[in-house]
Structure formats: structure tokens, C-alpha cells
Amino acid sequence: MEEPSNSPGVTGRFRPPPDLPKPLVDLWPVVIVGTVLWFLASLVLLLAGIRGVWLWTTLAGGGLGFVGMAIMAWQRAASRRGSRGAQRGL
């Protein structure tokens, strides 16, 4: 015996979960905060006089944050254009 469904057109016991709220799904704040933290860590290392692999690691982390922002903007523009290969819902 099948259980009643709350939404029309959905049959069976398993209904798709509802969409999460936009603030919980938005990646921009996470990427921006992460990038700023990497650059703050590099600033702290510079002020402390620590050079070497840790400084380059923090600078690489900040640089990759900028690359991530560029890719996210590129995907969002492709999605708005209606490009076939673009991710949806950005």
C-alpha cells in the first residue's frame, strides 16, 4: 500500500527533498572569506619575518581563491547565457 504524497505528480514513498535556502547554498561568501584569510595569514607571516614554504603556501592559497572566484563568475555567466555545458541554479 502506497503512502499519500503531499505534492501532486510524485508517486511512491520517496519524495525529492526541498531546495535549501539561498544563503546556505551560496558559495561566494565562503570563497571570499577563505581568500581573505589566506592573504591575512601571508600578511602575518610577512610581519613576523617568516619566509619560505609557509609564506608561499599562503600566497598560493590566496591566488587559488582568486582563480576560484573567476571560475565561479565564468560559470554563472555561462548559465545566464543558457550555455549547454553550464551548471544550472547558480
For each residue, the residues with C-beta under 8 A, 3 or more apart:
1:
2: 11 12 13
3: 13
4:
5: 8 10 11 12 15
6: 15
7: 10 15
8: 5
9:
10: 5 7 15 16
11: 2 5
12: 2 5 15
13: 2 3
14:
15: 5 6 7 10 12
16: 10
17:
18:
19:
20: 24 25
21: 24 25
22: 25 26
23: 26
24: 20 21
25: 20 21 22
26: 22 23 29 30
27: 30 31 72
28: 31 32 69 72
29: 26 32 33
30: 26 27 33 34
31: 27 28 34 35 65 68 69 72
32: 28 29 35 36 65 69
33: 29 30 36 37
34: 30 31 37 38 61 65
35: 31 32 38 39 61 62 65 66 68 69
36: 32 33 39 40
37: 33 34 40 41
38: 34 35 41 42 58 59 61 62 65
39: 35 36 42 43 58 59 62
40: 36 37 43 44
41: 37 38 44 45 58 61
42: 38 39 45 46 55 58 59 62
43: 39 40 46 47
44: 40 41 47 48
45: 41 42 48 50 51 54 55 58
46: 42 43 49 50 55
47: 43 44
48: 44 45
49: 46
50: 45 46 54 55
51: 45 55
52: 55 56
53: 56 57
54: 45 50 57 58
55: 42 45 46 50 51 52 58 59
56: 52 53 59 60
57: 53 54 60 61
58: 38 39 41 42 45 54 55 61 62
59: 38 39 42 55 56 62 63
60: 56 57 63 64
61: 34 35 38 41 57 58 64 65
62: 35 38 39 42 58 59 65 66
63: 59 60 66 67
64: 60 61 67 68
65: 31 32 34 35 38 61 62 68 69
66: 35 62 63 69 70
67: 63 64 70 71
68: 31 35 64 65 71 72
69: 28 31 32 35 65 66 72 73
70: 66 67 73 74
71: 67 68 74 75
72: 27 28 31 68 69 75 76 90
73: 69 70 76 77
74: 70 71 77 78
75: 71 72 78 79 86 87 90
76: 72 73 79 80 90
77: 73 74 80 81
78: 74 75 81 83 85 86
79: 75 76 82 83 86 87 88 89 90
80: 76 77
81: 77 78 86
82: 79 86
83: 78 79 86
84:
85: 78
86: 75 78 79 81 82 83 90
87: 75 79 90
88: 79
89: 79
90: 72 75 76 79 86 87
